Amino acid sequence: MYKVLDKDIIEMEIVPNIPVPRRGFPPRVELSEIVNAVLYKMKTGVQWEYLPVTSLFAERSLTWQDVYYHFRKWCLSGIFYRCWTGILEKYRKRLDLSSVDLDGSHTPALRGGQGAECQGRKRRKTTNALYLADRQGLPLAMSEPVAGNHNDLYDIEVQFEVVTATLENAKIEVNGLFLNADAGFDSKVFRSACAAKDINANVCFNKRNGKVDRDEHFDQELYNERYAIERTNAWMDSFRSLLNRFDTTTESWKGFNYLSFIVLALKKFKIKKSK
């Protein structure tokens, strides 16, 4: 059976973040096996009811309903987010923060649900979220998912606060960062939000804002490095449950996103560590 992460990595980096329940019966199997089943679902995009549970568990097998129950419980309690900020803090020296990239991404929401509305360009319901990546293309943070009929600047002050708060919770300084963003973020509100946190916004000028002289500095050479976030999108699209959204709740959607951050980072960090 294909494994997204090795069992020892799951046990060292993810399982310690899962609290032992104070009430009820403890899981009948190892937590690492449940996490592995969720990762398999995220990677393959298989429907929950077709999860090959007999192959995913060593001795005693859970039903797909049991796996989904644990996944939903962990999403609602924010375990994957806390796990991610913990990993960011632990491995922050391995990040390349010489500059960061911000971009929005519309994901088709094939079953609708929370935070899903029709997006004209894609002609279907989508969910929109902002993603921040480091110079290597490793995803760092995401905003709250919003309905796809909103553009990237929708509620940008609040959403940017959510993104930067993830770094701050991981004890990563945001002041002084150089941030690349495309012309869709060329607005006074966004630039002010960056300035309030002492972030250097390198935003491509939007032609729709006119050709008048602008005081804002724009570094084309630095902006050319923004290709890294397109690589980030490609890495995340390799997880079939992220390529198309089937889960109807935003908490489950965020859970899969933070799990993908964890997998991408741990694979890179562990490879570097073994050299």
N, C-alpha and C positions, 0 to 999 in steps of 0.2 A: 504493500500500500504506500502510495506517495505521501511523503511527509513534507510539510512546509518548513517546519523548524525541527531540529533535533530535540529529543525528549529532554536531554540534560539542560539545553538552553531554556526550554519552557519552564523546567523546574527551578532554574536559578534566577531567571529574569521576570517571569510572569506570575507563577504560582505564589511566591511570597506576597504579592499584592492582593491576593484573594483572601478575604477574612474567613475564618472558620465560623459557621453559623452557630448562634447561641441557642437557637431553638430548633426543634424538629430533628430529623434523622440526618446524619452526615452522608455525603455522597457514597454510593456503594463501590465506586471505582476511583482510581487516582485522578486528581484534578488535572494533571498534565494530559491525561487521555481525553478528558472533556474539552480542554483547550485545543488539543490537536484536532478533534472532530470539528470544532467551530472553524479552525483555520482551514481545514479541508473544504468545508462548505464555502468559505470566503474565496478560496483559490479556484475551485472548480465551478462555482455558481449553481451547483446541484440544488434542486428544491429540497426543503427540509425533509419532506416525507420520503424522499428517495436517498437520504443519507445512508451510506453503507456501514451501518453501525456494527454489524458482526465482524467486519474487517478492520474497524478502527479501534476496537477494544481488545486487549490481550486475553483476559480471562472472562470476567463477567461483563456482559454487554448492556448498555442502556438503550432505551428506545429513542427515536428521533425527537419525540415530545420531551423527553428528559433533557436532552442536549439543548433543545430550544429554550426550555425553562431556565436552565442555568445561564444561557447566553442573555436572555432578556433580563434576568435578575442582575447580572453583572453590568449590563448597559444602563439600567435604571439607577444603579447605585454609583455610577461613574468610575467603576474600577479600571476600565481600559484607559480612561483619561489620566487617572492618577498614576497608573503604571507607565504611561508614556512620559509624563512630566518627570517621573523618577528616573527613567532611562536617559532622558535629555540631560538631567542634572548630573547623573553618574558619568556620562560619556561626553559632556559638553566640550572637553578639550579636543575631541576628535572631530568636532564640527568645523566647517570652514565658514566663518562669519565675516570674511573680508567684504562680502556684500550678500544681500539676500534678494529674492525675487518674490513678488506678489502677483497672483493671477486668479481670475475667476474661472469656474468650470461648471457647465451645465450638464447634468447627468439625466438621461431619460428615466422617468419614473413610470415604469410600464404598468404598475397596478395603482397608480395615483397615491393617495394617502396624504399625510401631513406634509406641509411645505412642498406641494406639487401643484403647479398650474401650467397652462399651455404657454409654450414659448414659440413665438411666431417663426423664427428662423429654423427651428428644428421641426416645427409643425406637430408637436406632441407635448405632453406634460413633462416638465423637467424640474429638477431641484438644483438650485444655484448655491455655491459656496465659494469662499475665498480661501486660497491656500498659500502658505508661505514656505519657501524652500531655501536652503543654504546654497553656497556656491557650487557644491558637489551635486546639487539636485536632490538632496535628502529632504523630504517633507518635514517641516518643523511644527506647523500649527494650522488650524483651520478655523473659519468663522462658524457661526450658527447657520445651519441650512435655511434657506428661504425659498419661497415659491419661484419657479422659473420665469414668471412674467416680470420679475424685477431685474434690473441691470446690476452691474457690479458696484455701483455707487449707492445702492439702496441702503439707507440707514448706516452709512459708511462709518460714522463716528463711533457708533456702538459696536459694529462688527470689527472694526480695527482694534478696538479696546479688547475684544474677545481674543483676537489673534495675538496681540502683544502680551496679554495676561498669561498665555500659555508659556511664553519664554520667561516672563518674570516669575511664574510659579516654579520654574526649573532653575531659578537663580541665574538666569542669563540676562546680562545688561542689554537693554535695547537702545539706550542713549548712545549716539555716535554711529549707529548702524547706517550703512549705505543701502538704500532700498530701490530696486528697479521695479517699474510698473509701466504697463503700456498706456496708450493714449486714452483708453477708457477710464483711467483714473485721474485724468487731467482736470482737476477741479480745485477751487479754492478751499472747499471743505476738507478734502482729503489732504491737501498740502498743509493745512492748518493742524489737522490731527497728527501728522508726522512731526511738524515743528513743535507741537506741545510736548512730545516725547523726545525731542532733540534727535530725531531721525532725519538723515539726509535723503530727501525724496528725489530720485532721479527718474522723473516721469516724462515720457515722450509727449511732446506737444500735440494736442488734438487740433486738426485743421478746422474743425467746426467752431472752435473758439476764436477764429479770426487770425489774421496775419499781423496784428499790431505787435510792436516791440514788447518783449517780455523780460521781466527782471530775473525770472527764475533761471538757475543754471541747469544745463542739460549736458551730460557727458555721453556722447555717442559711443565711445569706445567701451565704457562701462556697460552701457545699455546692450551692446552687442553680446555680452556674456549672458544675457537673459535666456538664451537657448536652453540653459540648464533646466529651467522649470518645465519646458516641453518634454524633456527626458523624464522628469518627475511624473508628468501625466501618463507617459507611456508605461512607466514602472507600475503605477497604480492601476492602469487599465488591464494589466496582466492578471489582476484579481477579478474574476468574472462577476462576483457579487457587487463590485464597484463600477464595472463597466456599464451595467444596467442596474437600476435600483428596483428591487422587487419588494423589499420590506416597506411596509406602509407607515412606520413610525420614524420620526427623526432620531429618536434615541438609538434605535437599532442601526440606522444609517451612520450616525456618528461612531457607534461602537465598531463597525466594520472599518471605518476610516482610520481610527486610532490603532486598531489592530494591524492595518496595513503599514502605518508608520512604524510600529514596533518591529514588524517582520523585516522591512527594508533596512532599518537602522541596525538591527542585531546581526543580520547577515553581513553587512558591510563592516561593522565593528569587530565581529568575531573573526572574520577573514583577516583583517588587519592585525588583530591580536595574536593570531596563530603564526604570523610570519616571524 
